[in-house]
Each structure stands twice: as C-alpha cells, then as structure tokens.
Amino acid sequence: MKIMIADASAIVRTILEQNLAEYPEIKIVSSVSNGTKLMNSVQNENADAVIIDLGLPGIEELDILHTLGKMMRLPLLVFAGDQAAGLKATSSGAKEFILKPALSSYDKAFFDSIVEKLKKISSVPRRSAKNTEKQSLEQAKNEKSRQAFKVLCIGASTGGPSAVSEVLSGLGSNFPLPVLYTQHVEIGADKNLAEWLSGTCRNIEVTLAKDGEEAKAGHVYMAPADTHLVIDYVKPNGTPVLHLSNEAPERFLRPAVNKLFRSAAQFYKKSCLAVLLTGMGMDGADGCKEICSNGGWTIVEDKSTCAVFGMPAAAIEAGGAREVLPRGDISARILELVKK
C-alpha cells in the first residue's frame, strides 16, 4: 500500500515515516510539508492513500480536500484537531479522520489505528468518473452553438502558463476577438509571465491589462498579480473596457477567474466564449456555470492533459462545462466556433 504524508511539521513527518516503516504492508512514497508539494507528488506518484494534516500551508484546505478527495477520488486520511474539524473534513472530501494526539502519545496503538484506517479507505474501489468528466466533441457539435462570439475569456492556475501558451499558439494570426486572461500568479511574476507568453506565442500579443483600457481583437490582456480583471462596460461597437479591481479575494484568490467570467457573462451573455484550463481548487466553476446560464459557451480542459484537474472538474460538477476537450483540441474548436 503506497502512502503519501502531508504535514507541515518535520517532526511529525519523521515520526510517521519511521513508525509506519515498521508495517510491511506500508510503503511511504512521498512526505511533504505543504499543499503545492503535495499536488506535485500526486502527479508523480501513484499513491493508494494520503495522510494529510488540516491546516497544511500553501493551499486552502477545503479546496485541496475537495480536489483530491472528490475530484481525483484519492482516499484521504485527515489528522484533525477535534471531532468537529474531522467531520467537516469528511464532508469536504476526506474518507476518514483521526484525532491528532500530542507528540508524547504517538504510540503503537495509534499507529495500528492509522494502518487499519488506511487499509479501509484504500480498499474502497474508486468510482470511475470518465463518463461524467468527458463529453465527445461530436456530441457538443450537435448543440446549438452558432451564436456570434464577441469575447474570449481564459482562466487557469497550476500548470496554466504552458497550457495557455499551447492554446494561444493554436489560434493563428489575426484572431478576431479580444482575449481576457486570468492566471493565478505570484506577486512579481506577472510581468515576466506576460512577456514570456508574448515571446512564445509569436502569433498574438500578450500584455498585462491596464485599468480603463479598451480590449482590441487579436490581443491578450492578462490580469496583473493581486488584482481582479473584470469588464467595466462594453462600448456600442462591442469593445470591452477593462477594469482592475482591488475587491477582496474570492476564496483567497486575487485575481479570481470567477470575477472575470461573471463579468463577461453579464455583459456578453450568449456572445461570451470561455475556456477553463488546468488548475488547483474550484475557481472558475461558478463563472462557467453563469456563462452557460446566460447562453454563452464554455470549454474545459479534459483530465487527460491537465497538470491538476481540480478547476475543470469543479466546473463539470457544477454544470458549467458545455464541452470537455483535451488541450490539443481546444484551439481548433475555438476557431471553429468563432468562424460560425
């Protein structure tokens, strides 16, 4: 049974590793200190279960439980400080919880109980989500999607830069719509990312959005770090005027994909086309649903090409995905929809 350990305390990780190594049925394949490292390990290791401490730094805990437990169907055993926290964790995506004792109480009985719980949760077959995660392109083509689109919105998080560069590169020259792009990015890294994308995607210019700027066709406007990008209003000729907002973060995120998608849904309704790519958490799901509710069209990236399937999976679960496509098919589909 291959196990991952995720705990901020190096002491606790060491205690777990040393004691669980005494059980021949247990193999520790990864031991990490934060949520980002855990997600990287999940991509590289085929674990049977994860021991995860609540309050793991790096990613909001309910998002990581939802993504790993509900979206990726990975069995999670949570270390909780009390009964209420444990029950909340199980309702958010964990399979089981165990109360985390003081360091002096890490005895054999405690480790026996951990191993029994790990056996229990790892033996439960993971329900295949293939049929709910993927709709065929032919089925989507039969939908009445022939509206005239006037704006393209893109949202991404973990693994986003490479995904976005592939999609943008496939749009060719003289793309007929303005492209508004929100990427979860650290403060100080936004300018370099925009310059890298512009240099990589020679067919289309990418710049950081400015407040009050008119978004022109064939140009990508990226949300600056720590700032929401939204549409302020639309000119009579259909051109969106951008607004950079310092409103509170949404689910700890600023910029938030939901903010951009909702504003586009509000102003463009059935003329809004949006793409949600790889990312951790649930940002973008509500925005995708609102775009669909207003008659617009959404494409979300398929699990097969995602670095992290959290955001696309959440959009699918929320009913906000009109199409689910592997990354390599998204550009061609965008061009097909725009030409219609």
SVG drawing of the C-alpha trace seen along z (x, -y; Angstrom):
<svg xmlns="http://www.w3.org/2000/svg" viewBox="-29 -54 41 61">
<polyline fill="none" stroke="black" stroke-width="0.4" points="0.0,0.0 1.7,-3.2 1.1,-6.2 1.8,-9.9 2.3,-12.0 1.5,-15.8 2.2,-17.6 3.8,-21.0 5.8,-19.6 9.1,-18.0 9.0,-16.2 5.6,-14.7 6.6,-13.6 9.7,-11.9 7.7,-10.1 5.1,-8.9 7.7,-7.8 9.8,-5.9 6.9,-4.1 4.9,-3.3 8.0,-1.8 7.6,1.0 4.5,2.2 5.5,4.4 2.2,3.5 3.0,-0.2 5.4,-2.0 5.9,-5.7 6.3,-7.2 6.2,-10.9 6.5,-13.1 5.8,-16.8 5.3,-20.0 2.8,-22.0 -0.1,-21.8 1.9,-22.8 4.5,-20.0 1.6,-17.6 0.0,-18.4 3.3,-17.8 3.7,-14.5 0.2,-13.4 1.1,-14.0 4.3,-11.9 3.3,-9.1 0.5,-6.6 -0.4,-6.5 -3.2,-4.4 -3.9,-7.0 -2.8,-10.2 -2.3,-11.1 -3.0,-14.9 -2.9,-17.3 -5.6,-20.0 -4.1,-23.5 -1.5,-22.4 0.1,-25.6 0.1,-26.6 -3.5,-25.9 -6.8,-26.5 -7.6,-23.2 -11.2,-22.8 -10.1,-23.2 -7.4,-20.6 -9.7,-18.1 -12.4,-18.7 -9.9,-18.4 -8.0,-15.3 -10.9,-13.6 -13.9,-14.3 -12.5,-15.3 -9.4,-12.9 -11.0,-10.2 -7.8,-9.8 -8.5,-8.3 -7.6,-10.8 -7.0,-10.2 -7.1,-13.5 -5.4,-14.4 -7.9,-16.6 -7.6,-18.7 -11.1,-17.9 -14.2,-15.9 -15.9,-18.9 -13.0,-19.6 -12.8,-15.9 -16.4,-15.7 -16.1,-18.9 -13.1,-17.3 -15.1,-14.1 -17.9,-16.2 -15.4,-18.1 -13.7,-15.1 -11.8,-13.1 -12.6,-9.4 -11.7,-9.1 -10.2,-11.3 -8.3,-10.6 -7.7,-12.9 -4.1,-14.2 -2.6,-13.5 0.2,-15.2 3.7,-14.1 4.0,-12.0 1.0,-9.9 2.3,-8.6 2.3,-5.0 1.8,-1.6 -1.9,-1.7 -2.1,-5.0 -0.1,-3.6 -2.2,-0.4 -5.3,-2.5 -3.8,-4.6 -2.9,-1.4 -6.3,0.0 -7.9,-3.2 -5.6,-3.3 -6.4,0.3 -10.1,-0.5 -10.1,-3.6 -7.6,-2.3 -9.6,0.9 -12.7,-1.1 -12.8,-1.0 -12.5,-4.4 -15.6,-5.1 -14.7,-6.0 -15.6,-9.5 -14.8,-9.0 -18.3,-9.3 -19.1,-12.4 -15.7,-14.1 -15.7,-13.8 -18.2,-14.6 -17.3,-13.8 -16.6,-16.6 -19.3,-15.2 -21.9,-15.4 -21.0,-19.0 -21.1,-19.9 -24.8,-18.9 -25.6,-21.6 -26.9,-24.9 -23.7,-26.8 -23.8,-29.0 -24.0,-32.4 -21.6,-35.2 -19.0,-35.4 -17.5,-38.8 -15.0,-38.0 -12.8,-35.0 -12.0,-34.6 -9.4,-32.2 -8.8,-31.0 -6.0,-28.9 -4.0,-28.1 -1.5,-25.3 0.2,-24.3 -1.6,-27.2 1.3,-29.0 2.2,-26.1 -1.4,-25.2 -2.3,-28.8 0.7,-29.1 -0.4,-26.0 -3.9,-27.2 -2.9,-30.8 -0.3,-29.5 -3.0,-27.4 -5.2,-30.5 -3.1,-31.7 -2.7,-35.3 -5.4,-37.9 -7.6,-36.2 -10.9,-38.1 -11.8,-38.5 -10.2,-40.2 -8.8,-37.7 -9.1,-38.3 -6.9,-36.0 -6.8,-35.4 -4.0,-33.3 -3.3,-32.6 0.2,-34.1 2.5,-35.3 3.2,-39.0 6.2,-40.0 5.9,-37.2 3.1,-38.6 5.2,-40.9 7.7,-38.1 4.9,-35.7 3.2,-38.1 6.5,-38.7 7.2,-35.0 3.8,-34.3 4.2,-37.1 7.6,-35.8 6.4,-32.2 3.2,-32.9 4.5,-34.9 1.1,-35.0 -0.6,-37.1 0.5,-39.8 0.1,-39.3 0.3,-42.2 -0.8,-43.0 -4.2,-44.6 -4.5,-48.3 -7.4,-50.0 -9.7,-51.7 -8.1,-50.0 -10.1,-49.1 -9.6,-45.4 -8.9,-45.0 -9.3,-42.0 -6.2,-39.8 -4.7,-40.8 -4.4,-39.0 -5.0,-41.1 -3.7,-39.3 -4.8,-40.1 -2.0,-41.6 -1.0,-39.8 -3.1,-40.5 -5.7,-42.3 -9.1,-41.2 -9.6,-41.7 -13.2,-42.4 -15.2,-44.2 -16.3,-47.6 -18.6,-48.2 -19.0,-47.5 -18.9,-50.2 -21.6,-50.4 -19.3,-48.7 -18.9,-45.7 -15.4,-46.5 -15.0,-45.7 -13.5,-48.4 -11.4,-46.8 -11.4,-47.5 -8.7,-46.4 -10.4,-45.8 -8.9,-45.6 -12.0,-44.0 -11.5,-41.3 -10.1,-38.0 -12.6,-35.3 -11.9,-32.1 -8.4,-33.5 -7.7,-34.3 -7.0,-37.6 -7.2,-37.6 -10.1,-35.2 -11.2,-33.5 -14.8,-33.7 -14.7,-37.5 -13.7,-37.7 -16.1,-35.0 -19.1,-36.5 -18.5,-40.0 -18.2,-38.6 -21.4,-36.6 -23.2,-39.7 -22.2,-41.9 -21.9,-39.4 -24.4,-36.7 -24.7,-34.3 -21.8,-36.1 -19.3,-35.0 -16.9,-32.2 -14.7,-31.0 -12.0,-28.3 -11.1,-26.9 -7.8,-25.1 -5.7,-23.2 -5.7,-24.3 -6.0,-23.5 -9.2,-24.2 -12.6,-25.4 -12.1,-28.8 -13.9,-29.4 -16.6,-26.8 -19.3,-29.3 -18.3,-31.6 -18.5,-28.9 -22.0,-28.0 -23.1,-31.6 -21.8,-31.9 -23.8,-28.8 -26.9,-30.1 -26.7,-33.3 -26.4,-31.4 -22.7,-31.5 -20.3,-28.7 -17.6,-27.1 -14.8,-24.7 -13.0,-23.0 -9.8,-21.0 -10.0,-17.2 -8.4,-15.4 -6.0,-13.6 -4.0,-16.7 -4.4,-18.7 -1.5,-19.2 -4.2,-19.4 -7.8,-18.5 -9.3,-20.5 -10.8,-23.6 -12.1,-21.8 -13.5,-19.0 -15.3,-21.5 -16.8,-23.2 -18.0,-19.9 -19.6,-19.0 -21.3,-22.4 -22.8,-22.0 -20.7,-24.7 -19.0,-22.7 -20.5,-22.8 -17.6,-20.8 -14.7,-18.9 -11.7,-18.6 -8.0,-17.6 -5.7,-20.6 -4.6,-19.8 -8.1,-20.1 -9.1,-23.4 -7.6,-25.9 -9.2,-24.3 -12.6,-24.2 -12.3,-27.9 -11.6,-28.8 -14.4,-26.6 -16.9,-28.3 -15.6,-31.8 -15.9,-31.2 -19.5,-30.1"/>
</svg>
